[in-house]
Amino acid sequence: MHTESSNRKTVSAKVQVMKRLMAERTFLLQMMKKYARGQAVAVRLGRQLQKVNTAVQHHLKEYNLLEGSKMPYPDKLDLDSLKSLEVLASVPEELQRLLIDLYETKERCEEEIELIACDMRSTNCFYMKQQEAVLTSFERAESDVHRAVLLLEGLNIERCILHLRNMSSNVSIVNEVPLHFHKKLQLDLLSVEQEIPSILGNLVSDEYLLEQLDEEGSESMDSYPSSDKADDIEMDI
């Protein structure tokens, strides 16, 4: 444990030294741009830059020879990797925290998307099983009324399957939706979406009409005198 802690301190110290050298290197490069090549100042800056480059290469070699874990830094570093570390070091800590939060949010969003995709696949399997069960019952139905009810139920299930497929355009659920019930009515996909609500609406309207007829029939029956009252009326006559 002590060896691991000591190794981490060594790695961290080595990286900090290389960061400082890279910052100095960047400063020297920026300064050299301000002077024409051959000027005395440019020559001195060039010599200093060469010393810094030599020191960077030396520390890079020592770092890459270190054994053990170097987390959170890479196991091997080169000049390009050091440039990335230098850029990271120049980013304010507050901005670094914001970037980390955004990255974690992105990861959580991807997890949520995958969970939703799993739920959609599960829901699709449920509808497919329901469709299969209704289709089996439809094929075994003996009366036209029973088949009509099962046909409406099957069409509604297939509408749910289509709606789920449209919602999950970016999620692979099924390659082809077997629309058994809409084929029985020779409907295309658009017709399924358009016709089912009207069919179901008509079914509700028919049920309401039947209820109204039943109520009116009951009221009509109540208006007729009972057998006892009829006898009384005959006696009065």
C-alpha positions in Angstrom: 0.0 0.0 0.0 2.9 2.3 0.9 4.7 1.5 -2.3 1.5 2.2 -4.4 1.1 5.6 -2.6 4.7 6.4 -3.2 4.5 5.5 -6.8 1.4 7.7 -7.3 3.3 10.6 -5.8 6.2 10.0 -8.1 4.0 9.9 -11.1 2.1 13.0 -10.1 5.4 14.9 -9.4 6.8 13.8 -12.8 3.7 15.0 -14.6 3.7 18.3 -12.8 7.3 18.9 -13.9 6.5 18.1 -17.5 3.4 20.4 -17.4 5.6 23.2 -16.2 8.1 22.5 -18.9 5.4 22.4 -21.6 4.0 25.7 -20.3 7.5 27.2 -20.6 7.9 25.7 -24.1 4.6 27.3 -25.2 5.6 30.7 -23.8 9.0 30.5 -25.6 7.3 29.6 -28.9 4.9 32.5 -28.6 7.8 34.9 -27.8 9.8 33.7 -30.8 7.0 34.7 -33.1 7.5 38.3 -32.1 11.1 38.4 -33.3 12.6 37.9 -36.7 14.8 34.9 -37.3 18.5 35.7 -36.7 17.9 38.5 -34.1 19.9 38.1 -30.9 16.8 37.8 -28.8 15.4 35.1 -31.2 18.7 33.2 -31.0 18.7 33.2 -27.2 15.0 32.1 -27.1 15.9 29.3 -29.5 18.6 28.0 -27.3 16.4 28.1 -24.3 13.7 26.3 -26.2 16.1 23.6 -27.2 17.1 23.1 -23.5 13.4 22.8 -22.6 12.7 20.3 -25.3 15.7 18.2 -24.2 14.4 18.3 -20.6 10.9 17.3 -21.7 12.2 14.3 -23.7 14.3 13.2 -20.6 11.3 13.3 -18.3 9.1 11.6 -20.8 11.6 8.7 -21.0 11.7 8.5 -17.2 7.9 8.5 -16.9 7.5 5.8 -19.5 10.0 3.6 -17.6 8.0 3.9 -14.3 6.3 0.7 -13.3 2.9 0.2 -11.6 -0.4 2.0 -12.0 -0.2 5.6 -13.3 -3.9 6.4 -12.9 -5.4 8.8 -13.7 -2.6 9.4 -16.3 -1.8 7.2 -19.3 0.7 4.4 -19.0 2.7 5.9 -21.8 3.1 9.5 -22.8 4.5 11.3 -25.8 4.8 14.9 -26.8 1.3 15.1 -28.2 -0.1 13.6 -25.0 1.7 16.2 -23.0 0.2 18.9 -25.1 -3.2 17.6 -24.2 -2.3 17.6 -20.5 -1.0 21.2 -20.9 -4.3 22.3 -22.4 -6.2 20.6 -19.6 -4.0 22.4 -17.0 -4.8 25.7 -18.6 -8.6 25.1 -18.3 -10.1 26.8 -15.2 -11.1 24.3 -12.5 -14.7 25.6 -12.6 -14.9 24.8 -16.3 -13.4 21.4 -15.8 -16.1 20.6 -13.2 -18.7 21.7 -15.7 -17.3 19.6 -18.4 -17.2 16.6 -16.1 -20.9 17.2 -15.1 -21.8 17.4 -18.8 -20.0 14.2 -19.6 -21.7 12.4 -16.7 -25.1 13.7 -17.9 -24.4 12.4 -21.4 -23.5 9.0 -20.0 -26.7 8.9 -17.9 -28.8 10.0 -20.9 -27.3 7.1 -23.0 -28.2 4.7 -20.1 -31.7 6.1 -20.0 -32.1 5.7 -23.8 -31.0 2.1 -23.6 -33.5 1.4 -20.7 -36.3 3.0 -22.8 -35.3 0.9 -25.8 -35.5 -2.3 -23.6 -38.9 -1.2 -22.4 -40.0 -0.7 -26.0 -38.8 -4.1 -27.0 -40.6 -5.7 -24.0 -43.8 -3.8 -24.8 -43.6 -4.9 -28.4 -43.2 -8.5 -27.3 -46.3 -8.1 -25.1 -48.3 -6.8 -28.0 -47.1 -9.5 -30.3 -48.2 -12.2 -27.8 -51.5 -10.5 -27.4 -51.9 -10.4 -31.2 -51.1 -14.1 -31.5 -53.6 -15.0 -28.8 -56.4 -13.0 -30.4 -55.5 -14.4 -33.8 -55.8 -17.9 -32.4 -59.2 -17.1 -30.9 -60.3 -15.5 -34.1 -59.5 -18.6 -36.1 -61.4 -20.8 -33.7 -64.4 -18.5 -33.3 -67.7 -20.0 -34.4 -70.0 -17.0 -34.7 -69.7 -13.9 -36.8 -70.3 -11.6 -33.8 -67.4 -13.2 -31.9 -65.1 -12.9 -35.0 -66.1 -9.2 -35.4 -65.3 -8.4 -31.8 -61.9 -10.2 -32.1 -61.2 -8.5 -35.4 -61.7 -5.1 -33.7 -59.5 -6.1 -30.8 -56.8 -7.4 -33.2 -56.9 -4.2 -35.2 -56.5 -2.1 -32.1 -53.5 -4.2 -31.0 -51.9 -3.8 -34.4 -52.5 0.0 -34.2 -50.6 -0.1 -30.9 -47.7 -2.0 -32.5 -47.5 0.5 -35.4 -47.6 3.4 -32.9 -44.8 1.9 -30.9 -42.8 1.3 -34.1 -43.2 5.0 -35.2 -42.1 6.2 -31.7 -39.0 4.0 -31.8 -37.7 4.9 -35.2 -34.1 5.0 -33.8 -34.5 1.7 -31.9 -34.4 -1.7 -33.7 -37.5 -3.6 -32.4 -38.7 -5.7 -35.3 -37.8 -5.8 -39.0 -41.4 -6.3 -40.1 -44.7 -5.9 -38.4 -47.1 -8.9 -39.2 -50.4 -7.1 -39.5 -52.6 -10.2 -39.8 -55.9 -8.4 -39.0 -55.5 -5.5 -41.3 -54.7 -8.0 -44.1 -58.0 -9.7 -43.4 -59.7 -6.4 -44.2 -57.2 -5.6 -47.0 -56.2 -2.4 -45.4 -52.8 -0.7 -45.9 -50.8 0.8 -43.1 -52.3 4.3 -43.5 -55.8 2.8 -43.4 -55.1 1.0 -40.2 -54.2 4.3 -38.5 -57.2 6.1 -40.0 -60.0 3.5 -39.9 -59.5 2.0 -36.5 -60.5 5.1 -34.5 -63.7 5.5 -36.6 -64.5 1.8 -36.3 -64.1 1.9 -32.5 -66.1 5.2 -32.4 -68.9 3.5 -34.3 -68.7 0.6 -31.9 -69.1 3.0 -29.0 -72.0 4.8 -30.7 -73.7 1.4 -31.4 -73.3 0.5 -27.7 -74.8 3.8 -26.7 -77.7 3.4 -29.1 -78.4 -0.1 -27.7 -78.4 1.3 -24.2 -80.8 4.1 -25.2 -83.1 1.5 -26.9 -83.0 -0.6 -23.8 -83.9 2.3 -21.6 -86.7 3.4 -23.9 -88.0 -0.1 -24.0 -88.1 -0.3 -20.2 -90.0 3.0 -20.0 -92.5 1.7 -22.6 -93.0 -1.5 -20.7 -93.6 0.5 -17.5 -96.3 2.6 -19.3 -98.3 -0.6 -19.9 -100.6 -1.6 -17.0 -99.7 -4.7 -15.1 -102.1 -7.7 -15.1 -103.5 -6.7 -11.7 -104.2 -3.2 -12.9 -105.8 -4.5 -16.0 -108.2 -6.7 -14.0 -109.1 -3.6 -12.0 -109.8 -1.7 -15.1 -112.0 -4.4 -16.5 -114.0 -4.5 -13.2 -114.5 -0.8 -13.3 -115.9 -1.1 -16.8 
